[in-house]
Amino acid sequence: MTHHESTGRRTTAGLLPAEAPAALAAITSRLVGNPDNAAVLRLITEVGTGLLGARGTGVLLKDPRGEPAVVATSDETTQFLELLQTDLRQGPCVDCITTAAVVAAPDLTRKLDRWPDFAAAALDAGYQAVVAVPLRLDGEAVGGFNLLFAAPTELEPWQSALAQVVSDLAVLALVQETGPRRSDRLFEATLTSLNDRVQHSQAVGVVAGTLGTDPDTARALVNGYATRHDRPLREVTRALIDHTLDPAALAT
């Protein structure tokens, strides 16, 4: 079964779907001015679960020590799997960063020898396929964009190309600088994104506990509120932690 057959997406072979221009416009708009890193990363994960049809998506970036670190995920299950990759130093996104090349596993059941612990955990979580796309800066892989699918999946050429374009745009949005300071700027962006992820997790916990809902629903409420009210996600999560924003207001 091909990817767009499994998701019901209808496209002409080799052509981008109608939604692609709007998605790319939303991402490139973040290149203007001073973009909010959390919003950029959220857009990337949304392209993965929306336009590219993945069930879960995650973004890893190298920290100042050169180690891969999780900076964004689409949901709690994917976050667990991405953190597992970084802890074990095992998995498609880790290999993708090491080799600076796309790493595809169309059927994870065939990768139990290569990534025994990661593949077993991903299969247990309901994922059947993974594609990891490098985030590159000056020819070097500085991170990876991970796409996890619920069925065995091989990306079509337009999907692979779009995933790489989105990954390249993400790096540009996070760095926005030329010259020798580019790497320093990326490290700064990585540390900021790591702090944002921790703060976001705390805010999701506050919302889930207050409203008596599950973490994924709480995450969707937090992200949706920031988008609808055009507020930086960092600002919204800080307000929830500081109790200056009532979790009950997230539905408005």
C-alpha positions in Angstrom: 0.0 0.0 0.0 1.4 3.4 -0.9 1.4 6.3 1.5 -1.4 8.4 -0.2 -3.6 5.3 -0.6 -3.3 4.6 3.1 -4.3 8.2 4.0 -6.9 8.8 1.3 -4.8 11.6 -0.3 -5.4 11.9 -4.1 -2.6 13.5 -6.1 -1.3 13.2 -9.7 1.9 11.3 -9.7 4.9 13.6 -9.4 2.8 16.7 -8.6 2.5 18.6 -5.4 -1.0 18.6 -3.8 -3.0 21.8 -3.7 -2.2 22.4 0.0 1.5 22.6 -0.6 1.8 26.3 -1.6 -0.1 27.4 1.5 2.0 25.3 3.8 5.3 26.5 2.3 4.0 30.1 2.5 3.2 29.7 6.2 6.7 28.5 6.9 8.6 31.0 4.7 6.6 33.8 6.4 8.5 32.9 9.6 11.7 33.9 7.8 10.7 37.6 7.8 11.6 39.6 10.9 12.3 37.8 14.1 10.6 34.4 14.1 9.5 32.6 17.2 11.5 29.3 17.2 8.7 27.4 18.9 6.2 28.5 16.2 8.6 27.5 13.4 9.1 24.1 14.9 5.4 23.6 15.4 4.8 24.5 11.8 7.3 21.8 10.7 5.7 19.1 12.8 2.3 20.2 11.5 3.5 19.8 7.9 4.6 16.3 8.7 1.3 15.2 10.2 -0.8 17.2 7.8 0.6 17.5 4.3 2.9 14.5 4.5 0.4 12.3 6.3 2.6 11.0 9.1 0.9 9.9 12.3 3.7 11.5 14.4 6.6 13.8 13.7 9.6 15.0 15.6 12.6 17.3 15.2 16.1 16.7 16.7 18.9 19.3 16.7 22.5 18.9 17.8 23.3 20.6 21.1 26.5 22.5 21.7 28.2 19.2 22.6 27.2 17.7 19.2 24.7 15.4 20.7 21.2 15.0 19.2 18.5 16.6 21.4 14.7 16.6 21.0 13.4 20.1 20.3 9.8 19.4 19.0 7.3 16.6 18.6 3.7 16.3 17.4 2.4 14.3 20.4 3.4 12.5 23.6 4.0 9.1 22.1 6.3 10.5 19.5 8.1 12.5 22.1 8.8 9.3 24.1 10.2 7.6 21.0 12.4 10.6 20.0 13.8 10.8 23.5 14.4 7.0 23.4 16.5 7.5 20.2 18.6 10.1 21.9 19.1 8.1 25.1 20.0 4.9 23.2 21.9 6.7 20.4 19.9 4.3 18.1 17.3 4.9 15.5 16.7 6.4 12.0 17.0 10.1 13.1 20.3 9.4 14.9 21.6 7.7 11.8 20.3 10.5 9.6 22.2 13.1 11.5 25.4 10.9 11.5 25.3 10.3 7.8 23.7 13.6 6.7 21.4 11.6 4.4 17.8 10.5 4.4 17.2 7.3 6.3 14.0 5.4 5.4 12.5 2.3 7.0 9.4 1.5 4.9 8.7 -1.5 7.1 10.1 -1.4 10.7 9.6 -5.1 11.2 12.6 -5.5 8.9 14.8 -3.2 11.0 14.7 -5.1 14.3 18.4 -6.1 13.8 19.5 -2.6 13.0 17.6 -0.7 15.7 16.4 -3.5 18.1 15.2 -1.4 21.0 13.9 1.6 19.0 12.1 -0.5 16.3 10.5 -2.7 19.0 9.2 0.3 20.9 8.0 2.1 17.8 6.1 -1.1 16.6 4.6 -1.4 20.1 3.4 2.2 19.8 1.6 1.4 16.5 4.2 2.8 14.1 5.1 0.7 11.1 7.4 2.9 9.1 9.8 5.8 9.7 11.5 8.4 7.4 14.2 10.7 8.8 15.3 13.7 6.8 18.5 15.7 7.6 18.4 19.3 8.7 21.6 20.7 7.1 23.7 23.8 7.6 26.7 24.6 5.4 26.7 21.0 4.2 26.6 19.4 7.6 23.7 17.6 9.2 22.7 19.6 12.3 19.5 17.8 13.1 16.8 15.6 11.7 13.1 15.7 10.8 11.4 12.4 11.7 8.2 11.1 10.1 6.5 8.1 11.7 3.7 6.3 9.9 1.0 3.9 11.0 1.3 1.7 8.0 4.2 0.4 5.9 5.1 3.5 3.8 7.4 4.5 1.0 7.3 8.2 0.2 6.6 9.4 -3.3 9.3 11.6 -4.9 7.2 14.8 -4.3 6.9 13.9 -0.6 10.6 13.3 -0.2 11.4 16.6 -1.9 8.9 18.5 0.2 10.2 17.0 3.4 13.7 18.1 2.5 12.6 21.6 1.5 10.7 22.0 4.8 13.8 20.8 6.7 16.0 23.3 4.9 13.5 26.1 5.6 13.4 25.2 9.3 17.2 25.7 9.5 17.0 29.0 7.7 14.3 30.2 10.1 16.2 29.2 13.2 19.5 30.7 12.1 18.9 33.7 9.9 22.5 34.7 9.8 25.5 34.5 7.5 29.2 34.1 8.2 31.0 32.4 11.1 28.2 33.1 13.6 25.8 30.8 11.9 26.8 27.7 14.0 26.7 29.8 17.2 23.2 31.0 16.3 22.0 27.5 15.7 23.4 26.3 19.1 21.6 29.2 20.7 18.4 28.3 18.9 18.8 24.7 20.0 19.2 25.6 23.6 16.2 28.0 23.4 14.1 25.3 21.8 15.1 22.8 24.5 14.0 25.2 27.2 10.8 25.9 25.3 10.0 22.1 25.1 10.5 21.7 28.8 8.2 24.7 29.5 5.7 23.4 27.0 5.6 20.0 28.7 5.0 21.7 32.1 2.2 23.8 30.6 0.6 20.6 29.1 0.8 19.0 32.5 -1.0 22.0 34.1 -3.7 21.9 31.5 -4.2 18.1 31.7 -4.3 18.2 35.5 -6.7 21.2 35.7 -9.1 20.1 33.0 -8.8 16.3 33.7 -7.9 15.5 30.1 -5.1 13.4 28.5 -1.7 15.0 27.5 -2.3 14.9 23.8 -5.7 16.8 24.1 -4.0 19.3 26.5 -1.2 19.8 24.0 -3.7 20.4 21.2 -5.5 23.0 23.4 -2.3 24.9 24.2 -1.1 24.9 20.6 -4.5 25.8 19.2 -4.9 28.7 21.6 -1.5 30.2 20.6 -2.4 29.9 16.9 -5.9 31.3 17.1 -4.8 34.3 19.2 -1.5 34.8 17.3 0.5 34.7 20.5 4.0 33.2 20.8 3.7 29.7 22.1 6.4 30.5 24.7 4.2 33.4 26.0 1.2 31.1 26.3 3.0 28.3 28.1 4.7 30.7 30.5 1.3 32.3 31.3 -0.2 28.8 32.1 2.7 28.0 34.4 2.5 31.3 36.1 -1.3 30.9 36.4 -2.0 34.2 34.7 -3.8 32.3 32.0 -6.7 30.0 33.1 -6.6 26.6 31.3 -10.4 26.9 30.9 -9.8 29.8 28.6 -8.0 27.7 26.0 -11.2 26.6 24.4 -12.0 30.3 23.4 
